[in-house]
């Protein structure tokens, strides 16, 4: 059985976020072939600075599994996570992190602070950058060009 293209689901969430006027970032949290949670940014809608796509899917999957740790789960996100999201991914014990576009300004995985390389980081997921990078970057670029 062919594994689903989970990044395409994250990209659809990013496009939906853009349509709502949110910064177009989408995330999908999976276990095996099952999508446990999917979301796009909702910081403006919820008036909540922590309502990043990654945070929303971690919260939903934790509720669904009735567990604070998401061991054995993988996260697909269209943009390199920020420091807040990188920490949440670590605390949730997400197994693998797949992300699309790097974020030189706000990213904290392969850019900026490189959270998982910190000696105080207790859990680092396996990291797979550049998955669906072109499509993720195009959604972001179009969104910000339309804002100017």
Secondary structure, 3 states (H helix, E strand, C coil): CCCCCHHHHHHHHHHHHHHCCCCCCEEEEEECCEEEEEEECCHHHHCCCCCCHHHHHHHHHHHHHCCCCCCCCEEEEEECCCHHHHHHHHHCCCCEEEEEECCCCCCCCCCCCCHHHCCCCCCCCEEEECCCHHHHHHHHHHHHHHHC
